[in-house]
């Protein structure tokens, strides 16, 4: 069955205009006023609403094995929750164990993701280095549609990469036309501070942000960016949470580097007071890395988003329930790191961004879908409302209110970091692959309907980076005054 969206206002990253949108065979077939459509076409009334590209969350972790347990959200429940909130695609992470074959890990994750009800893709993490890893990166990039590789600078004695491994992997990404992504926290410093705090008797969740201060993140972000610049590779820094990381991104972009920055919805809206809550379970539920920061960092992140220093928004959706968080009851370093958010990202950003005037509607589309699609090379298949694009669409009711609660959300977690927040602006309908999967507060999804989306390599970007590197003028070094 085809679908026609009538009388809405189409909002893309570039334009806003009134039009109908006709979808059939999983793609957008026509856009225009008062479209003629085949008999039997389902009509979605979008009068007074906005018709936008479905959201793309470029940073999720469904059913991730991590810190001695497995994330509670699976690929079916997680993608269903995303659809309920207007997100029609996720980019998740394959994270091999050290010494594990990248290809075997990729196949394992593909098996888990077969139950997804919305489209998905994968970044693949580099957790060790050898000639085998180098060759398997090539196979993943050329044959499996993987054009991004993740590097954890944190989690010492687990998945942390050393500088020499990062240099080798960044260089390989450059050769392939893939983009490295980075979790920027100095893992050595985190490990040192964790030990110091435990010796001082600080064992509760309040120790988590104390062991990961903003300087730890800023140093790592700056180091990763400098390494990328020296080997001429673009780089994408995930979940920037502080002024220090934002400053590193700003310096590099002003110097002509091809550097991209992501911010989480939670880091824009939640401050570090949550870790000092008298209820241990409440505080532990907010343990994630990097941690939530103080208000001045939130203000800076909003400015980074408004100015284009930060291009994408994500959730780092990695759910652990109360019984799992209890693993760290007597040692904050053992609390599984992760929170939810895939269902609520779009609504909280609309409420805190568009409704306050911080963002225009077109900017909202850029940061929730279009920029991610462009950076990871699936635009305009995704992130656009255009003839020929995938029919992944959200019909957005700017007046629709709901109060976020773990009692009513679709996420498979017993806590919601946005609990009690009333959001104004929500999807009335979500369309995935041309099918209405969310309408009037009800899901209609099929397990396994999601498709794996291959993302092509982008050598043209690398040619541009190479030319920039060849012509970049070194930043002047100020001379000290004689005296």
Steps between C-alpha positions, in 0.01 A plus 500: 500500500618851423466796734430865430562770760254782436505872577817508709795736496815329377806596706845397380849621588470757220133580439155542652195480273142366476459176306359149494745209509425167331689185604497161329738204470697630797599831340360848449331503159368855473487831686262778407164666557184287484671191362300241304565159653379146422175375644543329835787724607502560875462868591677663793350838589789735579308826513668732748798265527852472361625226268867435569763232436493225760768542762837327476666415831868450410600361841316210666599176675224239481553176701864590554713262711677743733651515848395148594139521382294559184301814421130438562381653172504266200490596134125443469391688812754776441408570138129483591554760773687714250209484255260607775714811544550575130841338450497274194865391490779428746873451453611252765846370589672169443754477785736202465683372804877553485649231270154418360459504122319813379315296241382244754381777732323670211317176411400455865350850519322452168339191650380691804373787284295273272204562733506881445174656382665816360804553280843484657870513420825443688819673603768241583733556795876448481594346835838352403745515209673254270534429130179299531311803631637710216383252239161448661441875504541488123252214465244677719543826310496360148260206535278564804408866469688617812649846453572592864718347769476577872790557741460497879765709674344393833435165678857398587560124515193441283437668163727806525734562206850636540629790293704278267190288426295812437763640264507173304121482481454866404757452225314192375172694502666763283617235252151350479292818491335423834458730799634428850274580794635551851383468861728768643595447864855447624469144625829508691390806697156352565659180632736703721222717641271204561767332712572821689131557582445142615800530735338814643186298574286654225310201366157636403376640166635844592845356430415446135512866385791570736704233318412642159537880527464719190878531463525123445261527206650818360853356497389187318290690245792729424741205467270306266446807284873571480574140401230516230647824369850358476388190308262712288185315610161652576376414850163489677501555878203337671302627803684826566393605848718791607652835414850352470398255227303771321806725504711225341241458224479875446876544465523218249209617285634854494831354385330327207490146634213273398374437854144417604339510844203321656307597813253291698153628583568410863814711519301800380230467765622313810760633744738330738284555809344160421812327637453662840141381540436336838348194331785273386289337228401836352861617490626169359235505227673810359849346489625523143821615335575779457290597804242776513662839559425826677277767347775709341597203284137457388485865397819461297372184329182676390714778352715241326190347346360837396828609342563177308809396697291199604309344211305202632292392797483147636412307816774241566195286580642221719249377755569331833223441752516551878611144577787537254610835641519330843811320378683814612326547836832503688725622217392770253749371241287186464171678429417417135536821300192594299161670482205500259349764272435371146125556540524851643787671313284666235235631741737638763709676234191652341373617839831634629627616161228605255241606757752727674637656182844342534443304177296555186294213363749457215788486747305238696488283187872550443602391850255208527541343156650686202848566639542141619388374158753725327792428733446124474430513125137387471352835393256557332384140534453589868461837669295656220142539383565476127377294207699177500598519866401219735150554634618548858290791618371647823179703507563742783222658702648813660212523749492138614603470864615204705671454833798267480494209741653157538146380570387582146809498278575215258869472593602178675633665815345575840626859517478808278756778532235749378239376752222754561598736217200623302588528132297705252556375147479128429443266205138433415616252234826330414547341159777244445572356156170652384290330772322676785657346811393755762164674497298667773709354780513141376779294348445267205839339444630169371804330648768464234360766267808718546765495228875518534606818321838489330689829505734563206857613541561863416837555333391843377504625859850369542622677191364823650675428830826430317479831314427686824801338666724599209394864514439551872693794642648416842350694789735781604693442822511819708849624584588575859590861562867565562593611844 
